Amino acid sequence: MPETEISAGGIVYWREAGELRIQLIRDRYGRISYAKGKREPGETVEQTALREIKEETGVNGRIKELIDIIAYTYRHPAYGAVNKEVHYYLVEYQSGELKPQLEEIRSVDWYSPAEALENQMKFGYDNNDFILEKALVMLGVQL
């Protein structure tokens, strides 16, 4: 087991006719979240983020910049305490149709910034609140 387990993903966005849209997923537990997953051998963290977004949501993106890294420790039944890092990137939508990977997530959709923030606050994980807030500020949204 690696000393630190690394996952990566991102906040995917696109603009159409001046309208900003934010991608949110509902995870297998019914909670609002963002596409992410574990790094595979030989991948950069950025490649992991883009692969996981493609696998879970069906869309291709381009990394704009790092939003932040969430670090925490969890207990694994076989390995004990595992240090985990989740790297979140701001990812611009490039191509593809939304198609949830139902083995991993329940659904994926596009939201206005206000809807995205409201959904995150009501149905998301507390440690993800600042990730979305920071992404929106990076995209020029007034909170």
C-alpha positions as CSV (number, residue, x, y, z in Angstrom):
1,M,0.0,0.0,0.0
2,P,1.5,3.4,-0.9
3,E,2.4,5.8,1.9
4,T,0.0,8.3,0.4
5,E,-2.9,7.3,-1.8
6,I,-3.5,9.9,-4.5
7,S,-6.8,10.6,-6.3
8,A,-7.6,13.3,-8.7
9,G,-10.6,14.9,-10.4
10,G,-12.1,18.2,-11.1
11,I,-14.8,20.8,-11.4
12,V,-15.7,20.7,-15.1
13,Y,-17.3,23.9,-16.6
14,W,-18.3,25.3,-20.0
15,R,-19.7,28.6,-21.2
16,E,-22.4,28.9,-23.9
17,A,-23.6,32.3,-25.0
18,G,-22.1,33.8,-21.9
19,E,-23.8,31.3,-19.6
20,L,-21.5,29.4,-17.2
21,R,-22.4,25.8,-16.5
22,I,-20.9,23.6,-13.8
23,Q,-20.8,19.8,-13.8
24,L,-21.9,17.9,-10.7
25,I,-22.3,14.2,-10.1
26,R,-24.4,12.2,-7.7
27,D,-22.2,9.6,-6.3
28,R,-23.2,6.0,-5.5
29,Y,-24.4,7.2,-2.0
30,G,-26.7,9.9,-3.6
31,R,-24.4,12.8,-2.5
32,I,-23.4,15.7,-4.7
33,S,-19.7,15.5,-5.7
34,Y,-17.2,15.9,-8.5
35,A,-15.7,13.2,-10.8
36,K,-12.5,11.8,-9.3
37,G,-10.6,8.6,-8.8
38,K,-7.4,6.9,-7.9
39,R,-4.2,7.4,-9.8
40,E,-3.0,4.4,-11.8
41,P,0.7,3.4,-12.1
42,G,2.5,5.6,-14.6
43,E,-0.1,8.3,-14.7
44,T,0.5,11.9,-13.8
45,V,-2.0,13.4,-11.3
46,E,-3.3,15.5,-14.2
47,Q,-3.8,12.5,-16.4
48,T,-5.7,10.8,-13.6
49,A,-8.1,13.7,-13.3
50,L,-8.9,13.8,-17.0
51,R,-9.2,10.0,-17.3
52,E,-11.6,9.8,-14.3
53,I,-13.7,12.7,-15.6
54,K,-14.0,10.9,-19.0
55,E,-14.8,7.5,-17.4
56,E,-17.3,8.8,-14.9
57,T,-19.1,11.5,-17.0
58,G,-18.4,10.8,-20.7
59,V,-16.8,14.2,-21.4
60,N,-13.3,15.3,-22.4
61,G,-11.8,18.3,-20.7
62,R,-8.7,20.4,-20.6
63,I,-7.0,21.3,-17.2
64,K,-6.9,25.1,-16.6
65,E,-5.3,25.1,-13.2
66,L,-5.2,23.4,-9.8
67,I,-8.0,24.4,-7.5
68,D,-6.7,22.8,-4.3
69,I,-5.7,19.5,-2.6
70,I,-7.8,17.9,0.2
71,A,-5.7,15.7,2.5
72,Y,-7.1,13.4,5.1
73,T,-6.5,10.0,6.8
74,Y,-8.9,7.1,6.6
75,R,-8.8,3.6,8.1
76,H,-8.4,0.7,5.7
77,P,-9.5,-2.7,7.0
78,A,-6.3,-4.4,5.9
79,Y,-3.7,-1.6,5.9
80,G,-4.8,0.5,8.8
81,A,-4.4,4.3,8.6
82,V,-4.0,5.5,5.0
83,N,-3.1,9.1,4.1
84,K,-5.1,10.3,1.2
85,E,-4.7,13.3,-1.1
86,V,-7.4,14.4,-3.6
87,H,-6.2,16.9,-6.2
88,Y,-9.0,18.9,-7.7
89,Y,-8.5,20.8,-11.0
90,L,-10.5,23.4,-12.8
91,V,-11.3,21.6,-16.1
92,E,-12.8,23.2,-19.2
93,Y,-15.2,21.0,-21.1
94,Q,-13.9,20.2,-24.6
95,S,-16.1,17.5,-26.1
96,G,-18.4,14.5,-25.4
97,E,-21.9,13.8,-24.2
98,L,-22.8,13.4,-20.6
99,K,-23.0,9.7,-19.9
100,P,-22.8,8.6,-16.2
101,Q,-20.6,5.5,-15.4
102,L,-23.4,3.8,-13.5
103,E,-21.0,1.4,-11.8
104,E,-19.4,4.4,-10.1
105,I,-22.0,7.2,-10.0
106,R,-25.8,7.6,-10.1
107,S,-26.0,10.7,-12.4
108,V,-24.2,13.7,-13.9
109,D,-25.6,17.0,-15.1
110,W,-24.8,20.7,-15.8
111,Y,-25.9,23.4,-13.4
112,S,-25.8,27.2,-13.2
113,P,-23.2,28.4,-10.6
114,A,-26.0,29.3,-8.2
115,E,-27.7,25.9,-8.6
116,A,-24.3,24.1,-8.3
117,L,-23.5,25.9,-5.0
118,E,-27.0,25.3,-3.6
119,N,-26.8,21.6,-4.4
120,Q,-23.3,21.3,-3.0
121,M,-24.3,23.0,0.3
122,K,-27.5,20.9,0.7
123,F,-26.4,17.5,-0.6
124,G,-22.5,17.6,-0.9
125,Y,-19.7,16.7,1.4
126,D,-18.6,19.5,3.8
127,N,-15.0,19.2,2.9
128,N,-15.9,19.9,-0.8
129,D,-17.7,23.2,-0.1
130,F,-14.6,25.3,-0.4
131,I,-13.5,23.5,-3.6
132,L,-16.6,24.6,-5.5
133,E,-16.5,28.1,-3.9
134,K,-12.8,28.5,-4.9
135,A,-13.5,27.2,-8.5
136,L,-16.4,29.6,-8.9
137,V,-14.2,32.5,-7.7
138,M,-11.5,31.4,-10.2
139,L,-14.2,31.5,-12.9
140,G,-15.1,35.1,-12.0
141,V,-18.4,34.3,-10.2
142,Q,-19.4,36.7,-7.4
143,L,-20.4,34.6,-4.4
